[in-house]
């Protein structure tokens, strides 16, 4: 039976509506598949971003004590991690340097603190994928010769500047009773004690200090820095080794890919030797603080002679 004109027209409208709905459904399915693929890419990207940007191993030969050079080393690492939150830190207490070096495998950076690790040199050189930062000692071979390796940066401190600041600080403190050196090694270069005596002499000649009739009475090996005490055993101030800044700087170089092995010798000028001056942590007078600041500025500018007023 032949369909009327109105029927044909109605049938055409239905067909167009069906085609439109089919097209819309196909577009929707394609879009859903695309989104599913994008979702997989996003998950993969997020997983990649969750991977640590820099894997750091901190090695010490004993538990980290408060106010120690090990704690200040960790503070430098934490300062780096605040800037780069995806970095990861693992801490290891291990006296055996051979075991400690083997643990560095798989890390981008290994930070060792203390003279216990002077022997890591040749073993560290075999860890091609890891950069080593060694604080407070140089590295040596089996014959005791100092090594320079492309993946090892050693950081040691100018003991003569440490001693000099201690001498000035003690001379400027009339209540000072004794000075003790709590160092990781007993002044191996023989410069700390002469530096201390120079500091006493400098304070007498420059500031007219009269409290110069004593020396460093004890050298210990269970800590770091030089402590000036009074008769009541109060700490007047401490001269400390501060590796935080150099640690952060070297980690930035490892991250940027321009780290290189070297033997760094640091001191007052680099901000790596300083006296304690925070409120509540010393008993220096305002005048002593002012003169110690002038002394530090003199060391930074390398003007080692001349009266400071």
ABEGO torsion letter per residue (X at the ends): XBBBAAAAAAAAAAAAAAAAAAAAAAAAAAAAAAAAAAAAAAAAAAAAAABBABBBBBBBABBBBBGBAAAAAAAAAAAAAAABAABBBBBBBBABAAAAAAAABGBABBBBBEAAAAAAAAAAAABAABBBBBBGBBBBBAAGBBBBBAABBBBBBBAAAAAAAAAAAAAABAABABBBBBBABBGAAGAAAAAAAAAAAAAAAAAGBABABBBBABBBAABBEBBBBBAAGBBABBBBBBAAAAAAAAAAAAAAGABBBBBBBBBAAAGABBBBABBGABABBAAAAAAAAAAAAAAAAGBABEBBX
